[in-house]
Amino acid sequence: MGGGKILKISILANTILLFLLVVSFCNTPFGESLLVYFGLKSPWSLVKEEPRAVRAWINCLDKLNLHADIAFYGNSITRNSNFHEYFTDKIIVNLGYGSEDIDGLRNRMGLLRTAHPDKVFLMAGINGLKDYSDDEFLVSYAALVDSVSTVVPYDHIYVQSILPISVGKEKKCGSNDLIISRNNAIRTICKSKGCTYIDVHHLFYANGHLADGYAQDGLHLEQSHYREWAELIKPYIYE
């Protein structure tokens, strides 16, 4: 077999292999997020079939015919909140779930949709914080915001910053400097998409970490300190 023919076969084989690798990458969560980020796919493509337990909760919410004024959507920090005690004239649904990361929140979009909220207050990013590169975080978080936009318009999405943590939690979660960097990325995403960014971080930050006395475990706020948070978001609740 001539050298030219071998070269052609090699190029064809490598082209096919490259094509298969690209297709495979585009079917990963990050690959799909990247396509949406660059406008090559619709945000609706990010909405996946929910896990069985989530589908059961969707069924329950659907039968309640709920039409919430506010949905708080996030991880355990959201789950532990008591905002309904501060905004008693609003129909509030708390859709916080422990240990939830960015991709997990995207996979529960049906639950958020079934609550029929007028506004969504989103918090995400502390779980899996150090597992993302800068670019991966930017693309994945933008994809999460795009997914929420299939439920409410961008200007009804209020994105709350990642909270600081104690020095003792940095090895597990990532550094406080990294949190500040990620919050800057979130702020950029909000500006580009027309969402409202809310800096909750500064309420609880002192001397480079979570201020003393706010959380016994160095991560989750004590119930009493949600009052400061509620006061901060009050203008956005009622605007």
Backbone torsions as a table, in degrees:
resi	resn	phi	psi	omega
1	MET	NA	131.0	-177.2
2	GLY	-67.2	155.8	-179.5
3	GLY	-61.2	-36.7	-179.4
4	GLY	-64.6	-40.5	-179.7
5	LYS	-67.5	-40.4	178.1
6	ILE	-61.1	-40.6	179.5
7	LEU	-63.6	-43.4	179.4
8	LYS	-62.3	-43.0	179.0
9	ILE	-63.7	-40.6	179.6
10	SER	-63.7	-43.5	179.3
11	ILE	-63.5	-42.9	179.7
12	LEU	-62.5	-44.5	-179.4
13	ALA	-63.5	-42.7	179.3
14	ASN	-67.1	-34.8	177.7
15	THR	-65.6	-44.3	178.4
16	ILE	-62.7	-43.8	179.2
17	LEU	-61.9	-43.4	178.8
18	LEU	-62.4	-41.9	178.6
19	PHE	-60.6	-45.3	-179.9
20	LEU	-64.2	-38.0	178.5
21	LEU	-66.1	-41.1	179.1
22	VAL	-64.5	-44.9	178.6
23	VAL	-61.0	-43.2	179.4
24	SER	-62.5	-43.6	179.6
25	PHE	-63.8	-41.2	-178.1
26	CYS	-66.0	-19.5	178.6
27	ASN	-91.2	-1.3	174.7
28	THR	-82.6	158.0	178.1
29	PRO	-54.8	-42.1	-179.6
30	PHE	-68.8	-40.0	179.0
31	GLY	-61.9	-43.4	177.6
32	GLU	-64.4	-41.5	178.4
33	SER	-61.2	-39.4	-179.7
34	LEU	-64.4	-41.3	178.7
35	LEU	-63.6	-40.7	177.5
36	VAL	-67.3	-40.3	-179.4
37	TYR	-57.5	-38.9	-179.4
38	PHE	-94.1	11.3	174.8
39	GLY	75.3	18.6	-178.6
40	LEU	-91.3	-12.4	175.4
41	LYS	-140.2	157.1	178.6
42	SER	-76.9	147.5	173.4
43	PRO	-55.0	-27.5	179.1
44	TRP	-62.6	-24.2	179.2
45	SER	-67.3	-17.5	-179.6
46	LEU	-83.5	-11.9	-177.2
47	VAL	-82.6	113.5	-175.9
48	LYS	-105.0	166.6	174.2
49	GLU	-67.3	131.9	-175.5
50	GLU	-76.5	154.8	173.2
51	PRO	-59.2	160.8	-173.9
52	ARG	-57.4	-44.4	-179.0
53	ALA	-63.3	-38.4	178.9
54	VAL	-66.6	-38.9	178.0
55	ARG	-61.5	-35.5	178.1
56	ALA	-64.5	-41.7	178.1
57	TRP	-68.1	-36.2	175.9
58	ILE	-59.6	-42.0	178.8
59	ASN	-61.9	-41.6	178.9
60	CYS	-63.8	-47.7	180.0
61	LEU	-63.0	-38.5	-178.9
62	ASP	-62.0	-39.9	-179.7
63	LYS	-72.8	-20.0	175.4
64	LEU	-77.8	-13.6	-178.0
65	ASN	52.1	48.2	-175.2
66	LEU	-77.2	137.2	172.9
67	HIS	-131.0	90.7	-173.4
68	ALA	-80.1	144.7	169.7
69	ASP	-72.6	-42.9	-175.2
70	ILE	-133.8	134.1	168.8
71	ALA	-115.9	123.6	172.1
72	PHE	-94.4	120.6	-170.1
73	TYR	-125.4	119.0	-177.7
74	GLY	179.2	-148.4	-176.1
75	ASN	-103.0	-153.2	-175.8
76	SER	-66.1	-26.5	177.9
77	ILE	-66.5	-36.5	172.7
78	THR	-71.7	-44.4	-179.3
79	ARG	-56.0	-38.4	-176.5
80	ASN	-79.0	-5.6	-175.2
81	SER	-72.0	160.5	-180.0
82	ASN	-131.1	43.4	-175.1
83	PHE	-64.2	-24.6	178.6
84	HIS	-62.1	-23.0	179.0
85	GLU	-76.5	-21.4	-177.3
86	TYR	-98.1	-22.9	-178.6
87	PHE	-124.5	67.6	-171.2
88	THR	-70.3	-16.7	179.9
89	ASP	-90.6	3.3	179.5
90	LYS	-111.9	145.7	172.1
91	ILE	-85.0	111.6	-173.9
92	ILE	-118.0	133.6	174.0
93	VAL	-118.2	131.4	-179.9
94	ASN	-101.2	112.0	-179.2
95	LEU	-113.7	39.6	174.4
96	GLY	-80.6	145.8	-178.6
97	TYR	-142.5	130.5	-175.3
98	GLY	-60.8	139.3	175.8
99	SER	67.3	12.4	-177.1
100	GLU	-72.2	132.9	175.6
101	ASP	-105.3	-174.1	-175.3
102	ILE	-61.0	-46.1	-179.3
103	ASP	-66.1	-36.7	178.5
104	GLY	-62.3	-39.2	177.5
105	LEU	-64.3	-38.7	177.0
106	ARG	-63.7	-31.1	-178.1
107	ASN	-81.7	-1.4	177.4
108	ARG	-112.7	20.3	-173.8
109	MET	-62.5	-31.0	178.1
110	GLY	-62.6	-34.9	177.8
111	LEU	-64.9	-43.8	178.1
112	LEU	-64.0	-42.2	-178.1
113	ARG	-63.1	-37.5	-176.7
114	THR	-70.2	-20.4	176.8
115	ALA	-76.7	-12.8	179.3
116	HIS	48.4	53.2	-177.8
117	PRO	-75.2	154.0	171.6
118	ASP	-83.7	-36.8	178.2
119	LYS	-133.3	150.2	175.8
120	VAL	-122.3	126.2	174.2
121	PHE	-104.8	110.2	-171.8
122	LEU	-103.7	138.0	168.3
123	MET	-139.5	128.2	-179.8
124	ALA	-158.3	160.4	170.4
125	GLY	126.8	-23.2	-177.0
126	ILE	-72.6	-38.0	178.0
127	ASN	-77.1	124.5	-176.2
128	GLY	79.3	11.8	-174.9
129	LEU	-50.7	-50.4	-173.7
130	LYS	-83.4	-2.8	-178.9
131	ASP	-85.4	-13.5	-179.1
132	TYR	-98.0	140.2	165.3
133	SER	-73.2	170.2	179.4
134	ASP	-58.1	-46.3	-178.4
135	ASP	-67.6	-40.8	179.5
136	GLU	-62.7	-41.2	179.1
137	PHE	-63.4	-46.6	-178.1
138	LEU	-58.8	-46.9	-177.7
139	VAL	-69.2	-44.1	-177.4
140	SER	-67.3	-40.6	-179.9
141	TYR	-69.6	-39.1	176.7
142	ALA	-61.5	-38.0	178.1
143	ALA	-65.7	-36.0	176.7
144	LEU	-63.2	-46.1	178.6
145	VAL	-62.2	-40.0	177.0
146	ASP	-61.9	-38.6	178.4
147	SER	-64.6	-42.3	178.0
148	VAL	-62.8	-30.1	-179.8
149	SER	-68.7	-10.9	172.7
150	THR	-79.9	-7.8	179.3
151	VAL	-104.9	-47.8	177.7
152	VAL	-133.7	158.2	177.3
153	PRO	-63.2	158.2	-179.5
154	TYR	-54.8	-38.0	-177.0
155	ASP	-78.2	3.9	172.2
156	HIS	-110.3	12.1	177.9
157	ILE	-104.8	124.5	-179.9
158	TYR	-115.3	109.3	-173.7
159	VAL	-98.3	119.0	-177.3
160	GLN	-96.4	139.4	-175.8
161	SER	-64.4	161.7	171.7
162	ILE	-71.8	138.0	-178.9
163	LEU	-81.5	155.6	174.0
164	PRO	-69.1	164.4	177.9
165	ILE	-130.1	167.3	177.7
166	SER	-74.1	161.1	178.5
167	VAL	-58.8	-35.4	-178.8
168	GLY	-66.6	-17.4	-179.0
169	LYS	-96.9	-5.5	-174.1
170	GLU	-65.9	-35.7	-179.4
171	LYS	-63.6	-38.1	-178.1
172	LYS	-78.5	-43.5	-170.0
173	CYS	-99.2	-32.5	-170.4
174	GLY	124.5	161.0	-173.2
175	SER	-75.9	159.8	174.8
176	ASN	-66.7	-30.6	174.4
177	ASP	-63.1	-38.9	177.8
178	LEU	-65.3	-38.9	177.5
179	ILE	-59.9	-44.3	178.8
180	ILE	-61.7	-42.2	178.1
181	SER	-62.0	-43.9	179.3
182	ARG	-65.3	-38.1	177.8
183	ASN	-64.0	-36.1	175.7
184	ASN	-63.7	-38.3	176.9
185	ALA	-65.5	-41.2	179.2
186	ILE	-63.9	-41.1	177.6
187	ARG	-59.3	-41.7	178.9
188	THR	-63.4	-42.8	178.8
189	ILE	-60.5	-45.9	-179.1
190	CYS	-61.4	-42.2	-179.9
191	LYS	-63.0	-39.7	-176.9
192	SER	-73.0	-26.6	-175.3
193	LYS	-104.8	-6.4	178.8
194	GLY	83.1	22.5	174.7
195	CYS	-89.5	167.6	175.1
196	THR	-97.3	125.5	175.4
197	TYR	-97.0	130.9	179.8
198	ILE	-118.6	119.2	-179.5
199	ASP	-84.9	90.0	175.3
200	VAL	-82.7	-25.4	-175.6
201	HIS	-50.9	-44.3	-172.3
202	HIS	-66.9	-21.6	-179.7
203	LEU	-63.1	-32.9	-169.5
204	PHE	-118.4	13.7	-174.4
205	TYR	-105.7	131.7	176.6
206	ALA	-156.4	135.2	175.0
207	ASN	58.1	33.1	174.0
208	GLY	88.7	6.3	-178.5
209	HIS	-159.9	-177.9	175.8
210	LEU	-60.8	126.8	-177.8
211	ALA	-60.9	147.0	-179.4
212	ASP	-61.9	142.2	173.8
213	GLY	92.2	-3.5	-178.0
214	TYR	-90.8	-26.3	-176.8
215	ALA	-149.0	126.9	-179.4
216	GLN	-67.4	-33.4	-177.4
217	ASP	-97.8	4.4	177.7
218	GLY	82.0	4.8	-176.3
219	LEU	-139.2	-52.1	-174.9
220	HIS	-93.8	126.2	-177.3
221	LEU	-63.8	146.5	168.2
222	GLU	-68.0	148.4	-176.0
223	GLN	-53.7	-39.5	-175.2
224	SER	-63.4	-24.2	-175.2
225	HIS	-86.4	-3.5	171.6
226	TYR	-69.8	-14.5	178.1
227	ARG	-62.5	-45.8	178.1
228	GLU	-60.4	-40.5	178.9
229	TRP	-63.4	-44.8	179.8
230	ALA	-61.0	-40.2	179.3
231	GLU	-64.5	-36.5	180.0
232	LEU	-65.7	-42.6	-174.6
233	ILE	-89.2	-6.0	-177.5
234	LYS	-51.8	-46.4	179.5
235	PRO	-59.9	-32.6	-179.4
236	TYR	-77.2	-30.7	177.3
237	ILE	-63.1	-39.8	-171.6
238	TYR	-103.0	0.8	180.0
239	GLU	-72.2	NA	NA
